Every structure is written in C-alpha cells, then in structure tokens.
C-alpha cells in the first residue's frame, strides 16, 4: 500500500508543514514502512529525526495516529510544536483535568485530530480502550520502545503490558521507534508488542555532525572554562560522575560568571523540574548534571556536551553525547577522563547484578579513552556496524590533534619489563607510583629498601617527565597490556603483555601535549569552528535569537518550538525581506510563514537599514 504514496506527496507534506526540503537518511524508508500498513521497528540514533517518520504518515493517512510515549513532561511541548506547524494534535495523560480529557475525546470523535500522544497507563484503562474502538485509527506508535526491555537502560514498568494494543486492535499496524537497541532489546520489543512479520529498519549509529575530543583530566575547572570560552552563548550540558561534583563545579562556574544550573537526583523534584524548564526554555544555557539529566532532553540546539569524567559504558557515552546537535548542525563533545574514573565505576559496579558484563563494558570504555584511534569508527564497530571512511575528520584523532610517540614499542617494553622485574617470583606487586620512580631513576626509600635501583630498568626513562611515564602506564592499562588489581592497585602483566615484550604487537601510545602544540591546536580549532558561520551574519543571528526568545516567552513555549538555530542561521544568511523569500528559509512551512514572517522579516529590515545608514 506504501506504493500509493508517491514520493512527491511525501515531499509536498514535508515542505508544507515542516518547511524542510529533503529527508534525512533513513527517513524516507521508514516513512514508507509506516505507510505500508505493516508492523515495523525502527532504530534511528538521537537526532536522526524519528518523530517525523510517524508524524508525516499520520498526516497522509485517514484516521487518528496514537503515539504512546513515556515522557509525560514533554507531551505538551511535542503537541505545541505540532500545533505551531498547523498539525492538529492532542495529548492525554494524568497531568490533565477530567474535563480537558473529555474535550480531547470529543475533538477526536469529531475527526478533528490527526495525532494523539498518550501515556502508556492511560492507554491501558478500559474507558480509553473503549472509546478508541469507536474511532478510525491509522496506526499506533510506541516511542522510546527500548523502555519495554529489562535489557534497556530505561526500563519502565508501564511499558510492560503494551500487548493490549494487539489484543484489542488486531488489524491496526503498530510501529516501534527507539534510538538504542542491542540485539536483546530488539528481541524484547518484537516479542512484547507481538509485532506481526514487522519491517525492521536499523539505521547507522554514526552521528557525523558530532566532533569528539577525549583528553586526560588535569585541572578540570580550567579545562571546562577553556571549552566554555569557545562556546559563548551556546547551549551545553556538563556531565559529572557524582552529585557532589555537580554542586562543586556548578558553584565554581557560576562564581566565574558562567551562568548555569545544577541537576541531580539529590535535588527536590520541584528544583529539578524548574532547572530543566529553565534550560528547555532557553533562559539558561548551561546545565551541570549527573546522568539523571537524560531522556527527553529535546532542546535541539545543544551545541556541546562536556564529560568531566568518563561514563561507565560506550552505550552511555553515545547516548549522553547524542543530546548534542539534534538539529544536525556541527556540535562538540569533550571528555576529560582519569584513571580514577575507572576505579570509581569499578567500585560502584561491584554492587550491580550483572557485574561481569558491566566490568567488560567499563574496560571497553576506558580503552576508548586511552587508545588513540578514530572515535567515530570505535562507536560504529561497537554497535556491530562497519565504518567505511578512512578518516571521519570529526574527532581529535582524525583532526590530527593527537600526537603519537615515536617509539611505542620501546616505551611499552621498558614499562612492562619494569613491572615484571619488580614483581618477579614472589607475587609482590607495586602500584604505578613505584614503577614511575624506578623508571625515572628516583631512589626513594621504597626503591632503596627493595634494591630496585640495582635493576637494569632503573632510570631507563630518566629523560621523561613523571607525568609522561604515568600517562604511558595509563594507556597500557586501558589497552589491557597491563592489569591493575587489588586493594593497592598493583600492576601486573597480562596475556597480551607477552606479545608486546616479544615484539609481536605494538601498542599505539599518545603523547601528552606540550603548551606550544596546544596553542597550535587551539588556533586550528577556532578556524574549524569559523566554518560553521561562513556567510552568516552573527550580529543579525543574535537579534533573531532575541526575537525568538521574546515570542517564546509571550507564547509560554520553549524557543525551539518557534524556530531551531538552523532556521535562524538561514535567515541571518539569506536576509529575506519579502514573504516569498522568507518562505525559502529552512523550517518555514505554510503555517509558520503566516505566523512569523512579519515578526522576523521586521527584525531583518530594521537591521539591514541600520547598516545602510
Ligand atoms: P530524534 O527523536 O530521532 O532524536 P527528532 O525527531 O527530535 O529526532 O528530530 C531532531 C531534529 O531534527 C528536530 O529539530 C527535527 O525538526 C529535525 N528534523 C527532522 N527531520 C528533518 C529533516 N528531514 N530535515 C531537517 N530537519 C529535520
């Protein structure tokens, strides 16, 4: 039946309501699957544009599309966004009065609504199922479908009984959408929803518009400040490992003049809600948070995500950084990690039910930090896909910001043989501090007591700094050429150490950056960033941003509902002065043209005439 909808009809709808000119990769295929009246499962990464994949078919099909979503707090914003584009949508959840809900049912029964967002518990009540049976439906959508699975990271009890949909509406197609699904989650979704021979679309996990940079942590506040200075007036999230770190970093940054709000589970519900609102409504641009700040952060112009510590798995890192750049514009992810993060997570994981699996994931995460390699490629291979380009040109490694040491084998052998010699024979072990002293040739009390100054490796790296030797050890631990175990975090050899000692395997080791090189890289980075602004008038962009924020305040909606940054940038480049040219701006559909042309064109006219004067 999908054939019935020629792509012209789809593009027409996209232009008319969304004001976009083309589909993103996978959208067309997914939309056709929804139009095809067959069950489906779609896995599309955050920012891939999932909503459009069911909202657009809802407009092309007869009847009501019912969207089950766990994000009650966001339903109003989602519906407001649709209404602002001229799409008749409603929501139904426990936050509404009985009268408001009756009103929604009446509008649906009168055929005035194309999309209904509903919470899973409201859907499962008898009265809801009963009136739903009486209206014409196009299809059901299960948004954030990974919440069905115990294997997912956001399991929701309310999502368990969604089989009621197939039990009650056998002939209506069901479409599941999620951003992250491993094989186990995928299987649970298919089983729990009882999908019938579904079409499965799994998109590429890569987010090409994200630039990843991963660096060892030194003075975290100055490292964060350096990043914030690169992103003035842009929105960002700073993730910390513990609540105390959030409070500390948030307070310090506020004192330094970087206005921000904290977010973690130790704050009251009200404070958390208020702080999230402030961020979503663009009244504050920086949030310092634990991972509690998560699902449903819909602000599309988050330009950077900073990790002040390493997350516990690649899945978490991918999801957390995924909150940047949902609008498709270049966005930046910075991580500052330390060996301590590995140990803190290791300690937390001891209490978790499946600690073996979690420990493996933690190791892979640490390896990702310490091994110089293309970050995009690591993600893509981690999720079982192939990464074809030779260089992503979007990570510290591929952008040439990571320098590798000239003789990695020599360095690795010196360190490994030092570990081997000091612990030789009697099971003694020493931590990194002692190994550094021996290699550096520092004869402290312990070195003297154990007579390690008599070993051939004593002073083998005397020309290097202590920081350098420690950095090399951390990389060897992360790449599993060394193991660090026990209460005293002693180092020992692993199976793969032997291969290095024999010279069969050569580790890749990054050099710490010296000040001169850091300056060079900084200059290169700012040039790289300038590319995002080619042809765009930044002063006009700021004025348009101000107009957007005034309108949002007046309408009591988040600013991104009115226009995304990409639309404002387009306006600041094209500088449209007539409705005809305003209609060509990215994100301007029929409804937005009527609603906002005068306001924004007014700003542009004033600005251009002030320049001429
Ligand atoms: P997801 O739910 O997959 O994270 P969303 O549906 O929230 O993504 O879409 C992310 C952003 O991308 C939104 O601002 C949306 O309007 C925009 N978007 C979606 N599809 C397109 C498209 N074809 N062209 C331009 N922008 C799009």
Boltz pocket constraint, residues with backbone or C-beta under 6 A from the ligand:
constraints:
  - pocket:
      binder: B
      contacts: [[A, 20], [A, 21], [A, 22], [A, 23], [A, 24], [A, 27], [A, 44], [A, 45], [A, 46], [A, 47], [A, 48], [A, 49], [A, 50], [A, 51], [A, 52], [A, 298], [A, 300], [A, 326], [A, 327], [A, 328], [A, 564]]
      max_distance: 6.0
